[in-house]
Amino acid sequence: MTIDDLRTFLAACRHGNLSAVARELGVTQSAVSQHIKRLEREVGLDLLERRPRGVAPTDAGRILYAAARDSLAGLDLALRQLRDLRDGHGGTVRIATGATTVRHFMTDAIVAFRRADPTASLEFQTESSSRTCLAAVAAGTADLAWVTIGDPVRGVEQRPVAALPWMLAVRRDDPLAEKASLCLDDLAGIHHIRLPETSTSRLRLDGHLAAHAIRPPANTGVADWDTAMLLAELGLGHAVVPDLPNLQRTPDGPLRLVPIPDLPPLTVGWAARQWAALAPAARAFADAVEQASARGGPAEHRPG
């Protein structure tokens, strides 16, 4: 059993098609079949069920897939880090994030990181939700992910960085804009601009509102927090959003952000497979973002 055998088997489970595996790995379909057959001979069991339109793991295959997936992802990450050390390169840090994360949480940290280590590279991959960000870390396609901190995820460590209070984004000429703060009853009956459907922030918010018998109608939906605030500024509805860093607040501007203290803050932070095993560049960037968050505006604080 070789690493290439296992890597080929994992790709076959993902794709369900040996031709697709051959294209991904840059080998022939015959070579793919040989890797699979060698594994099956060694374990003495069929690992893939051949179907008219592809393959699927057998019961034995699912056991091997679950064990090998995490191990190979960690090994590939370690090998990449070792190559960076050997070549004297700061390495590449791969970060999975939401659509607006970089602008709100990471701009100052990126500048500081690049000044401290010009040889290191940053690669950002945009994901639609914390769930897909966590999946990218678990699969080894991202070193770090910026997520809404939630329930434990197998094979992933989460580190809280900031707790974000909720605010209502509303036009200055709206009656609610005159209040110093809002209670949950104020959110009943307003025209909600819904947060992204797959986002963890929307799931959390909807859960809090439902617990108080507030069920926002299926009104306007958006792709990210910034778009929600823009539509609120244009008078197309009301947006309940986290109090994000780097928000532009102008006293005489058209948009007012009114605190909603009855809603529990949204805790955000980092996720990684193993903090102790992160490459130096990845640890340095994560620390830079945490330090920038600690220096942020009054809405940000480290959770206790």
ZALUMTI-127955 format. One line per 3 residues: number of its first residue (from 1); their letters; for each residue x, y, z of N, C-alpha, C. Coordinates in steps of 0.1 Angstrom, whole numbers. Layout:
<recs>
NUM> A> X/Y/Z/X/Y/Z/X/Y/Z; ...;
</recs>
This chain:
<recs>
1> MTI> 9/-12/0/0/0/0/9/12/0; 7/21/-10/15/33/-11/6/45/-9; 13/57/-7/6/69/-6/-2/72/-19;
4> DDL> 4/69/-30/-2/71/-43/-15/63/-44; -14/50/-39/-26/42/-39/-37/48/-32; -34/53/-20/-45/59/-11/-50/72/-17;
7> RTF> -41/80/-23/-45/93/-29/-54/90/-41; -51/80/-49/-60/76/-60/-73/71/-55; -73/63/-45/-86/58/-39/-95/69/-34;
10> LAA> -89/79/-27/-97/90/-22/-103/98/-33; -95/100/-44/-100/108/-55/-112/100/-62; -111/87/-62/-121/79/-68/-134/80/-60;
13> CRH> -133/80/-47/-145/82/-38/-151/96/-40; -142/106/-42/-148/120/-44/-155/121/-57; -149/116/-68/-154/118/-81/-165/108/-85;
16> GNL> -163/96/-80/-172/85/-84/-170/81/-99; -159/85/-105/-156/82/-119/-141/81/-121; -137/70/-126/-122/68/-128/-116/77/-138;
19> SAV> -124/80/-148/-118/89/-159/-115/103/-153; -124/108/-144/-122/121/-137/-110/120/-128; -108/109/-122/-96/107/-113/-83/108/-122;
22> ARE> -84/101/-133/-72/101/-142/-69/115/-147; -79/123/-150/-77/137/-154/-71/145/-143; -76/144/-131/-71/151/-119/-57/148/-116;
25> LGV> -53/135/-117/-40/131/-113/-30/131/-124; -35/133/-136/-26/134/-148/-20/120/-152; -28/110/-150/-23/96/-153/-34/89/-162;
28> TQS> -31/77/-167/-41/70/-175/-51/63/-166; -62/60/-172/-73/53/-164/-68/39/-160; -60/33/-168/-54/20/-165/-46/21/-152;
31> AVS> -38/32/-151/-30/34/-139/-38/36/-127; -49/43/-128/-59/45/-117/-64/31/-113; -68/23/-122/-74/10/-119/-63/1/-112;
34> QHI> -51/2/-116/-40/-6/-109/-38/-2/-95; -39/11/-92/-37/16/-78/-49/10/-70; -61/10/-75/-72/5/-67/-71/-10/-65;
37> KRL> -68/-17/-76/-67/-32/-74/-56/-36/-64; -45/-28/-64/-34/-31/-54/-39/-30/-40; -47/-19/-38/-52/-17/-24/-62/-28/-21;
40> ERE> -70/-32/-30/-80/-43/-28/-74/-56/-25; -63/-59/-32/-55/-71/-30/-50/-71/-15; -44/-60/-11/-38/-59/2/-48/-61/13;
43> VGL> -59/-54/12/-69/-55/23/-78/-68/22; -78/-74/10/-86/-86/8/-101/-84/7; -105/-71/3/-119/-68/2/-121/-58/-10;
46> DLL> -133/-58/-15/-136/-49/-26/-138/-35/-19; -132/-25/-24/-133/-11/-19/-142/-2/-27; -143/-6/-40/-152/2/-48/-162/-7/-55;
49> ERR> -174/-3/-56/-184/-10/-63/-185/-4/-77; -183/-12/-87/-184/-8/-101/-199/-7/-106; -202/5/-110/-216/7/-115/-216/12/-129;
52> PRG> -227/11/-136/-228/15/-150/-222/29/-153; -224/38/-144/-220/52/-146/-209/57/-137; -201/47/-132/-190/51/-123/-188/41/-112;
55> VAP> -182/46/-101/-179/38/-90/-184/44/-77; -186/36/-66/-190/41/-53/-183/33/-43; -179/38/-31/-172/30/-21/-182/20/-15;
58> TDA> -176/8/-13/-184/-2/-5/-183/1/10; -189/-8/18/-188/-6/32/-173/-5/37; -165/-14/31/-151/-14/35/-144/-2/29;
61> GRI> -148/2/18/-143/14/12/-146/27/20; -158/28/25/-161/39/34/-153/40/46; -150/28/52/-141/27/64/-127/33/61;
64> LYA> -122/28/50/-108/32/46/-108/47/42; -119/51/35/-119/66/31/-119/75/43; -127/71/54/-128/80/65/-115/81/73;
67> AAR> -107/69/73/-95/69/80/-84/76/72; -84/74/59/-73/79/50/-74/94/47; -87/99/46/-89/113/42/-82/123/51;
70> DSL> -84/122/64/-78/131/73/-63/129/74; -58/117/74/-44/114/75/-36/119/63; -41/117/51/-34/122/39/-35/137/38;
73> AGL> -46/143/42/-46/158/42/-36/164/51; -34/158/63/-24/163/72/-10/160/66; -8/149/60/5/146/54/9/155/43;
76> DLA> -1/158/34/2/167/23/5/181/28; -2/185/39/1/198/44/16/198/50; 19/188/57/33/187/63/43/187/52;
79> LRQ> 41/179/41/51/179/30/53/192/24; 41/200/22/43/213/16/51/222/25; 48/221/38/56/230/48/70/226/48;
82> LRD> 74/213/47/88/209/46/95/214/34; 87/214/22/93/220/10/96/235/12; 87/242/18/90/256/21/102/258/29;
85> LRD> 104/250/40/115/251/48/128/248/41; 128/237/33/139/233/25/144/244/15; 134/250/9/137/260/-2/139/274/4;
88> GHG> 138/276/17/140/289/23/129/299/20; 117/294/17/106/303/13/97/304/25; 91/316/27/82/318/38/69/310/37;
91> GTV> 66/304/25/55/296/23/43/303/19; 32/295/15/20/301/11/9/297/22; 2/308/26/-9/306/36/-22/306/28;
94> RIA> -30/295/29/-42/294/22/-54/297/32; -62/307/29/-72/311/39/-86/310/32; -95/302/38/-109/302/34/-117/312/41;
97> TGA> -125/320/34/-132/331/41/-145/333/34; -154/342/41/-166/346/34/-163/358/25; -173/363/19/-171/373/8/-166/386/13;
100> TTV> -170/390/25/-165/404/30/-155/403/41; -150/391/44/-141/389/56/-128/397/55; -122/396/43/-109/403/41/-110/418/44;
103> RHF> -120/424/38/-121/439/40/-123/443/54; -132/435/61/-136/440/74/-126/435/85; -120/424/84/-112/418/95/-97/418/92;
106> MTD> -92/419/79/-79/415/77/-70/425/70; -75/437/66/-68/446/58/-55/451/65; -56/455/78/-44/459/85/-34/448/87;
109> AIV> -40/436/90/-31/424/92/-23/420/79; -30/421/68/-23/418/55/-11/427/53; -13/440/55/-2/450/53/9/447/63;
112> AFR> 6/444/76/17/441/86/24/428/83; 16/418/78/22/405/75/32/406/63; 28/413/53/36/414/41/49/422/44;
115> RAD> 48/432/53/60/439/57/70/430/65; 64/422/74/72/413/82/79/402/75; 72/397/64/77/385/57/73/386/42;
118> PTA> 82/394/35/79/396/20/79/383/12; 86/372/18/87/360/10/75/351/11; 66/354/20/54/345/21/43/351/13;
121> SLE> 34/341/9/23/345/0/10/342/7; -1/349/4/-14/347/9/-23/343/-2; -31/333/-1/-41/328/-11/-54/328/-4;
124> FQT> -64/335/-9/-77/336/-3/-87/328/-12; -95/319/-6/-106/313/-14/-119/316/-7; -128/322/-15/-141/326/-10/-151/315/-9;
127> ESS> -156/313/2/-166/303/5/-180/309/8; -190/302/7/-204/307/9/-208/307/24; -202/299/32/-206/298/46/-195/293/55;
130> SRT> -196/294/68/-186/288/77/-185/273/75; -196/267/72/-196/252/70/-187/248/59; -187/255/48/-178/252/37/-164/256/40;
133> CLA> -162/267/47/-149/270/52/-142/259/60; -150/254/70/-146/244/79/-143/231/71; -151/228/60/-148/217/52/-135/218/45;
136> AVA> -132/230/40/-119/232/33/-107/230/42; -108/234/55/-98/231/64/-97/216/67; -108/210/69/-108/195/72/-102/187/60;
139> AGT> -105/192/48/-100/185/36/-85/188/33; -80/198/40/-66/202/37/-64/211/26; -75/217/20/-73/226/9/-71/241/14;
142> ADL> -73/243/27/-70/256/33/-63/253/46; -53/262/49/-46/261/62/-54/267/73; -61/278/70/-69/286/80/-82/289/74;
145> AWV> -92/291/83/-105/296/78/-110/306/89; -116/317/84/-123/326/93/-137/323/93; -143/319/105/-156/314/106/-164/320/117;
148> TIG> -177/318/117/-185/319/129/-183/307/138; -178/310/150/-175/299/159/-187/292/163; -187/278/162/-199/271/165/-196/258/172;
151> DPV> -204/248/169/-202/234/175/-189/228/171; -183/219/179/-171/213/175/-172/205/162; -161/205/154/-161/198/141/-149/188/142;
154> RGV> -151/176/139/-141/166/140/-129/169/131; -117/169/137/-105/171/129/-102/186/127; -109/195/134/-107/210/132/-107/216/146;
157> EQR> -98/225/148/-97/233/161/-102/247/158; -111/252/166/-116/266/164/-111/275/176; -108/287/172/-102/297/181/-110/310/181;
160> PVA> -118/313/191/-125/326/191/-116/338/191; -120/348/183/-112/361/182/-120/373/186; -132/374/182/-140/386/184/-154/383/186;
163> ALP> -161/390/194/-176/389/196/-182/402/191; -191/400/181/-197/411/174/-211/413/178; -215/425/184/-229/428/187/-237/429/174;
166> WML> -250/427/176/-259/429/164/-264/443/164; -266/448/152/-271/462/149/-282/461/139; -291/471/140/-301/473/129/-296/484/120;
169> AVR> -294/481/107/-290/491/97/-303/496/91; -305/509/93/-318/516/89/-315/530/84; -323/535/75/-321/548/70/-324/558/82;
172> RDD> -317/569/81/-318/579/92/-332/585/93; -339/585/82/-353/591/83/-363/581/87; -359/569/91/-368/559/96/-371/561/111;
175> PLA> -383/559/116/-386/561/130/-377/553/140; -373/541/136/-364/533/145/-351/539/146; -347/548/137/-333/554/137/-332/564/149;
178> EKA> -343/568/154/-343/578/165/-340/571/179; -341/558/180/-339/551/192/-324/549/195; -320/549/208/-306/547/212/-303/532/211;
181> SLC> -313/523/213/-311/509/212/-325/503/209; -325/490/205/-337/484/201/-339/471/209; -352/468/212/-355/455/218/-360/446/207;
184> LDD> -362/433/210/-366/423/200/-379/426/194; -388/432/202/-402/435/197/-401/445/186; -391/454/186/-390/464/175/-387/457/162;
187> LAG> -382/444/162/-379/438/149/-391/430/143; -402/430/150/-414/423/145/-421/433/135; -424/428/124/-432/435/114/-424/445/105;
190> IHH> -411/445/107/-403/453/98/-400/446/85; -396/453/75/-392/446/62/-378/442/63; -376/429/65/-362/424/67/-355/422/54;
193> IRL> -342/426/54/-333/423/43/-325/411/48; -328/399/43/-323/387/48/-308/385/45; -300/380/55/-286/377/53/-285/365/43;
196> PET> -273/362/38/-271/351/29/-277/338/34; -284/331/25/-292/320/29/-284/309/35; -272/306/30/-263/295/35/-254/300/46;
199> STS> -254/312/51/-245/317/60/-249/313/74; -238/311/83/-241/307/97/-247/319/104; -243/331/100/-248/343/107/-264/343/105;
202> RLR> -268/340/94/-283/340/92/-290/329/100; -284/317/100/-289/307/108/-290/310/123; -280/317/128/-279/321/142/-290/332/145;
205> LDG> -291/341/136/-300/352/137/-315/347/137; -317/339/127/-331/333/125/-335/325/138; -325/318/143/-328/310/155/-331/319/167;
208> HLA> -324/330/169/-327/339/180/-341/345/178; -344/350/166/-356/356/164/-368/346/166; -366/334/161/-377/324/162/-380/321/177;
211> AHA> -369/321/185/-371/318/199/-380/329/206; -381/340/199/-390/351/204/-402/353/195; -406/342/188/-417/342/179/-417/352/169;
214> IRP> -405/356/164/-403/365/153/-398/357/141; -406/357/131/-402/349/119/-403/359/107; -391/363/103/-390/373/92/-396/367/79;
217> PAN> -405/374/72/-410/369/59/-399/367/49; -402/360/39/-392/358/28/-391/370/19; -385/381/25/-384/393/17/-370/393/10;
220> TGV> -365/405/8/-353/407/0/-341/399/6; -334/391/-2/-322/384/3/-310/390/-4; -298/388/2/-286/393/-3/-275/383/-3;
223> ADW> -263/386/-9/-252/377/-9/-242/379/2; -242/391/8/-232/394/19/-237/405/28; -230/407/39/-234/417/49/-234/431/42;
226> DTA> -224/434/34/-222/448/29/-234/451/20; -239/442/12/-250/444/3/-263/447/11; -264/439/22/-276/442/31/-276/456/36;
229> MLL> -264/461/40/-264/475/45/-266/485/34; -261/482/22/-264/491/11/-279/492/8; -286/481/8/-300/481/5/-308/488/16;
232> AEL> -303/487/28/-309/494/39/-307/509/37; -295/513/33/-292/527/31/-301/533/20; -304/524/10/-313/529/-1/-328/529/2;
235> GLG> -331/525/14/-345/525/19/-353/513/14; -346/502/11/-353/490/6/-357/480/17; -354/484/30/-357/475/41/-348/478/52;
238> HAV> -349/469/62/-341/469/74/-332/457/75; -319/459/78/-309/448/79/-304/446/93; -306/434/99/-299/431/111/-286/425/108;
241> VPD> -275/431/112/-262/427/108/-252/428/120; -241/420/120/-231/422/131/-224/435/129; -220/441/141/-213/453/141/-198/450/136;
244> LPN> -196/452/123/-183/447/117/-172/458/119; -160/454/120/-149/463/120/-148/471/106; -142/482/107/-140/490/95/-153/495/88;
247> LQR> -164/496/95/-176/501/90/-174/517/89; -179/522/78/-178/537/77/-190/543/83; -187/550/94/-198/557/102/-197/572/100;
250> TPD> -206/579/94/-206/593/93/-218/599/100; -216/608/109/-227/613/117/-239/618/109; -236/624/97/-247/630/89/-250/621/77;
253> GPL> -246/609/77/-248/600/66/-262/595/66; -266/588/55/-280/583/53/-283/571/62; -273/564/67/-275/551/73/-272/552/88;
256> RLV> -281/547/96/-279/546/111/-278/532/115; -269/529/124/-267/515/130/-271/516/144; -282/509/148/-288/510/161/-285/497/168;
259> PIP> -279/497/180/-276/484/187/-289/477/191; -287/463/191/-298/454/196/-292/446/207; -292/451/219/-285/444/230/-291/431/234;
262> DLP> -304/428/231/-310/416/235/-306/404/227; -299/406/215/-294/395/207/-280/391/212; -277/378/214/-263/374/218/-253/378/207;
265> PLT> -241/382/211/-231/386/200/-228/374/192; -223/377/180/-219/367/170/-204/365/172; -199/353/176/-185/351/179/-178/346/166;
268> VGW> -168/352/162/-160/348/150/-146/346/153; -139/338/145/-125/336/147/-119/326/137; -108/320/141/-100/311/132/-104/296/134;
271> AAR> -102/289/124/-102/274/124/-90/269/117; -85/258/122/-73/251/116/-74/236/120; -67/228/113/-67/214/116/-60/212/130;
274> QWA> -48/217/131/-41/217/144/-32/229/145; -35/237/156/-27/249/158/-13/246/159; -10/236/167/4/233/170/12/229/157;
277> ALA> 5/224/147/12/220/135/11/230/123; 6/242/126/6/252/115/20/256/112; 22/259/99/35/265/95/37/279/101;
280> PAA> 50/283/103/52/296/109/45/307/102; 44/307/89/38/318/82/23/319/85; 16/307/86/2/307/89/-1/311/103;
283> RAF> 8/307/113/6/312/127/8/327/127; 18/332/120/21/346/120/9/354/115; 3/349/104/-8/357/98/-20/356/108;
286> ADA> -23/345/114/-34/343/123/-32/353/135; -20/354/140/-17/363/151/-18/377/147; -15/380/135/-16/394/130/-31/399/130;
289> VEQ> -39/390/125/-54/393/125/-59/394/139; -55/385/148/-60/387/162/-55/400/168; -43/404/166/-37/416/171/-45/428/166;
292> ASA> -48/428/153/-55/439/146/-69/439/152; -76/428/155/-89/428/161/-88/433/175; -78/430/183/-77/436/196/-75/451/196;
295> RGG> -70/456/185/-68/471/184/-80/477/178; -91/469/175/-102/475/167/-111/484/175; -122/488/169/-131/498/174/-138/492/186;
298> PAE> -147/500/192/-154/497/205/-163/485/203; -167/481/191/-176/470/190/-169/457/191; -155/457/190/-148/444/191/-142/442/204;
301> HRP> -142/430/209/-135/426/221/-132/411/221; -122/407/227/-119/393/229/-129/386/238; -136/376/234/-145/369/243/-138/363/255;
304> G> -144/364/267/-138/358/279/-139/343/280;
</recs>
